[in-house]
Amino acid sequence: MNILILGSGGREHALAWKLSQSKKVSRIFTGPGNAGTAMIGTNLGIDPCNFDQVKRAVIDNKAGMVVVGPEAPLVAGIHDFFLSDNVLKDIPVIGPDMSAARLEGSKDFAKGFLVRHKIPTAVYRTFTKSEAGGVRHFLKTLQSPYVVKADGLAAGKGVLIIDNIDEAENEVYSILDGKFDKAGNKVVVEQFLKGVELSVFIITDGKSWKLLPEAKDYKRVGAGDTGLNTGGMGGVSPVPFAGKEFMEKVKTRIIDPTMMGLVEEGITYKGFLFFGLINSGGDPFVIEFNARLGDPESEVIIPRIRSDLFDLLEGVAAGDLSERTLVTDDRFVTTVMLVSGGYPGSFEKGKVISGIDKTSDCVVFHAGTKIDGNKVVTSGGRVMAVSSWGGTMPEALRGSYRNIALISFENMYYRKDIGFDL
């Protein structure tokens, strides 16, 4: 079968890399893709949110399945678009429909869902412009720091953690006044939970689900988790504190009630579901949902899947996931992200990347790269992730950093302390 993967990041390269190992997969197309996906299959110059372009790509390339990487096309309804199109309706889309994607597309919906189904999460309240007068009163019921979230998708910039009550109140007003356009028509304000974060993933056909390897990623740009938030500077899997007892709590308190809640609300969820959790005092709480795989978590969890990933996707499409097999690698996988100098602020593109061909015993997953003539150059803030295996986390990290030393581009930056807190 030919497969079309939508997206252009490290997650999409990881998906293409793994799916290319399946005997059931003939050709892989990625739209728009990057230099890494171009080495595995064929890149298509399409916008994942332009559904007519996606339709044309599916027809022209005889794609039998579409795997959606990023959140924007899911929240915009690409799955619904396929189901309502006479030509595309029998082409399976791996990713939830618009109704289910609200778990990521609306922070207010997600928090309401959690409360309705008694799933552990932080105390919160949602404000609209007409209700903004009550913001300060609610903030006074919380302890600093305060978490302020734009309701909709804001390109990863819509969640703020603020220490000062005056700044938090002003930020709510700023978002409601259009700082993030329509994404800020509502604002969620919630209590900050102290603890260690954890990313948990399942794949589901709407009836049954399978637990994928868990991961921890590092969002801050600076060593010791300092500086600005980014899309992710690295990750590790497995996570040492997520042992059998803790993961049993995750299953019984979070995953099971989430899946039952979706059924109760008449929502059929097909695809990957991400639970952004925090381990607070030994108990898991939900910070957020994502309607897809995370990035850079994909670059550590996908290399830990030993079985055929396409077989699982086929199970999602056919509704018989419970009959499929998921085998995971017990080894640690770590990934370290190489970024453009200045990221997540302003940065330059078009820097020539050298040394990738010298790496060994690792996988270099491309993110913000493109092919320019016969050279690979930078085209984004997060450029590539270097993933390595090891019997221990330190061993895997040594592999990642040893290979990073062989790669270079002008103003290249990376964190040297991934995994430090574990």
N, C-alpha and C positions, 0 to 999 in steps of 0.2 A: 504493500500500500504506500502511496505517496502521502506525505504529511506536510502541512503548512503550520509553521510556528510563528506566532505574531509577537513582535518585540525586537529589541536591539541590544539588550544588556547581557551581563554575565549569566543571569538566570537562563536566558534563551540559548546561550552557547552551551551551558551545562545540559539543558534538555536535548539539544541537537546532538551533543557528544554521546549522551547515553542512548538515545533512540537510534543512533547510527549503528549501535552494537546489536540491534535486534534483527534476526533473520526475516522477520515479518515486514520490515520496513524497506521499501525500494529506494525512494528518493526523498530528500528533505529539502524543503524550501523555507526560508526565513524572511519575514518582511517587517522592517527593512533589514534587520540583521547587522552584523559587524564583520571585521576581518576574520574573526575566529569561525563564525558560522559559514563564511564564504569558503573556508578550507574544508568544510564537511559536506556542504551541499550548495544550493544556489540562493543567493540573496535576491530579493525582489524589492524594487523601489516603491513600496506602498506604505500608506499611513494606516496603522491598525484601527484608527477611529474613523476612517473613510470606508464605510461598509460596502459601497459600490466597488471600490478598488479591491477590497478583499474578495468579493464575489467573483470579480473578473479573474483574480489570481487563482482561485479555487478551480474555476472552470478551465482556464487555459492550461493549468498544470496538472489537471486530473487528480486533485488532492482528495483523499478519502477521509481525512480527519483534520480538524483545526485545533491546535493547542494554543490557548491564549495565555501569554506570559504576564503582561502588565494589567493593572486594575482599570485604567480608563475605558477601554472598549467593553469590559464586562459591565461596569456601572452604566455605560451608555446603551447597553442592550444588544450586544452583538449576537448573543445566544438567541434572543428573541427574534432578531432579524433573520437568522437562519431558519428558525422554526416556521416563520410566516412566509417564507419564500418558496414557491413551488419547485424551483430548481435545486435549492440548497437544503430543503427540510430533512432529507435523509442523510445529510453529512453531519456526523457527530461533532459537537463543539465541546472541548474539555475546558470547562469553566462554567460557573453558575449563570442562571438567567438574571434579568434585571431585578426581579423581586428578591432573590437570594443574595445578590451582590450588594444590596442595601446594608448588609452587615459591615461592609467596608465603606460604602458610598455615603452613609449617613451615621455620624457618631451618635446622634440623638436616637436613631432607630436601634443601633447596636446596644446602647445603654438601656433603653427601654426593654429590649428583648432579654437582656441579662436579668433585669429586675423581675420581669414577668415570670421568668422560669427559675428564679431563686438561685442564680449562678453567682458565685462570689465576685464582687467588683467594688470599686471605690464609690463612696457617696457622691452624688452629682446633682446638678440641676441644669436644665436647658433654658436659654434666654433668647427671645426675639427682640427686635428693636423696640416694640411696644412694652416689653417687660423689663427693659434694661435698668429701670429705676430700682429694681430689687437686687441688683448685682452685689452692691457693697454689703447689704444685710446678709446675703448668703455667704459671702467671703468671710465675714466675721464669725460664722459658725465653723469655719475650717481652720486648720493650723497651717502656717507657712511651711514649705512653699505651696503655691497654688498651680493647678494644671488648667490651662485654657486651651480649648480645641475648637477650631472652625468645624462646622458640621460636615461639610462636603470635602471632596478631594482638593488638596491645595499643593500638589507636587511635593509632598513631604515637608512642607514648611508650616503646616497649619496647627501644629501642637507645640505649645510653649509652656515652660516651667518657670514660674516667676516667684521670687522671694518676697517682694514688697507688695503690700495690699493695694497701694495707690497705683502702682504700675500694672498690676493685674486688672484692676477696674478699668483703667485707661485702655488696656489692650482689648478688653471685651468690646468697649465702645468703638475702637478702631476697626476691629473685625466686622462688627455690625454696620459700620459706615462704609464698608466696601474694600477693606485692605486685601481680601482674597476673593473679590468679586462675589459671584453667587454662592461660592463655597461657604461664605460667612453669613448667609441669611439667618442662620441660627448659630449659637455658640454654646458649647458644653463647658461648664466649670465643674471641676471635681477635686476631691481630696488627693493629695500626693501620697502614694504608698511607698514606704521604704523597703528595700530588699534587692534581690538579684534577679534580673530579667532572664526570660527563657522563651524560646520560640518552639512551639509544638505544631506539628503538621499532620493532617490526615488526608487521605484520598477517599472519596465516597461516591457511590452511585445513587445516593438518595435514600437507600435502604440500609445497606451495610457500609462499614468503613474499615480502613486499615491504618494503623499508626505508622507513620514514617519516622525516620530518625529525627531526634530533637536537635536543637542547635542553640548557641548563644552568639549574638553578633555584637559588634562594638560600634556605636553610632558617633561618638565624639571624635573630632579630628585629631585631638592632641593626646599625648601619652598620659596615662593615669586617668583616662576618661575626662579630659579637660577640653575647653574650646567649644567651637560651634558644633551643632548637630550636622551629620552628613547622611548620605544614603546607606552608609555602612563601610567601615574601614577594615573589616575582617570578621572571622567567625571560627568557632570550634564545634565539633560534634564527635562523640557524645559529650553531654554536660555532666561533670562529676557529681553534682548534688542531686541530679534527677535520677535517683535510684528507684528501686522497685516500689518502696513504700510511697515516695512522693508521686511517682507516675500513676500509682493506683488511685491516689486522691485526684489527680488530673482527670483520669478516666471517669470516676464515679461522680465527681462534683462538677465537672466542666464539660467534657466531651459528650458523655451520655445524655445529660440534660439539654445540651445544645441540639443534638440530633433529634431528640424527642420533641423539643420545642419547635423545631422547624416543621416536623410532621404535623404537630398540633395546629400550627398556623397555616397549614396548607402549602408550605414552601418545599419544592423538590430541589435539593441542592446536589449538583453533579460537578465534580472536579476536586480541586485542592482547597482545603480550608486551613487557614493559619490562625493559631491562638497565640496572641502576644500576652504572655503571662509574667507575673512577678512572684517570686518565692519570698513571702513576707512571714517571718517567724515559722517557717516550715510548712506553710499552707499556700496553695496556689490561688491567685486572684487574676481575673481577666482585665488587661489594660485595653486591648483592642482586638478586633478581628481583621484579617485580610482575606479577600476572596481569591487568593492565588498564592503561589510560592513566594517566599521572601528572597531578597537579594542583598547581601551575599550569602545568606543561609543556604541557598540552592547549591552553591559551590562547595559546601561541605556535606550536605545531606544526600545529594544525588550520587556523589562518588561512593557513598556507603550502601547504596542499593545494589545488591549483587544479582538479583533476578531481573527478568526482562521487563523494563518499564513500560514498553508498548503493550505487553500483555495486561498490565494493570489498567492502562488507558482504555484498552479494548473492553475490559470488564466494566468500566464506568459507562461506556457507550452502550453495552449490551444489557446492563443492569444485573450482571452476575458476578460482581466483584468478589463476593464471598467465596466463590469457587476458584479464585485466582491465588497465586502464591507470591508472597513477598518475603524475600530473604535479604537480611542486612549483614554488612561486614562489621565484625566486632572491633576492628581497629579504629583508632582516632583519625580524623581528617581535620586539618586546619587550613585556613585560607587567609592570606594577607593581601589587602587591596593596594595597588599602586595607583596614585592619583596625580593629577596635574598640579603643579605648584600654584598656590593661591586658592585652590578648592577648599571649602565650598563657596568661596567668594569668586571674584573674577579670575579667569585663567586663560592662557593662550592654547590654541589648538594647532594641529599640523606638525607636531614635534615627531621626528623620526625615532622609531623604537628599534633598538638593536639588542641582540643577545638571546632572543627567545629560542633560537635554534640550538643554543648551547645548554639548555636546561635538560634535566633528566630525572627520572623517578618522581615526577610531579605532573600536574595538568595545569597549563596556563589558560585560564578562561578569560576571553576578551570581553570587554564591556564598551568603553568609549574608544573604539578603534575603527579605522577604515583602511582600505588598500588604495594607495596613491601610486600609480605606475607599478613598479615592482617592490615598493616599500610599504611597510605597515606604519601608519602614523596615528597620533592621538586625535580624537574627535570629541572628547567629553571630559568631564571632571574625574570620574572614576574610570580608569583606563583598563586595568586588567587585574585579575585575582590569581594568585599562585597557590594552588591546593596540593597538599602532600599527605600521605598516609604514614602512620607510625603505630608501634605497639603501645606507646604512651603519648600523651599530649606533647611533652617536651621533644620527643623524637620527631613527631610530625612537624612541629614548629621549626626544628632545626632544618628539616627538609625544605620547608617553604622559604626560610630566610637564606639558606645556602643557594637556592636557585634565584632568589631575588637579586643576589649579589652579581649575577651574570647578566641581568637585564638593565638597560639604561635608556633614558630619554631626558631631554633638557628639563630641569626643574622637577624631576621625579621626587615624589614624597611618599612615605609610608610610615605607619606606626610600628615601632620596634618592640611593643609590649603586649601584643595580642595574647590572650590567655593568662595574663598576669594575675588576675583576681581569682583564678580558679586553682 
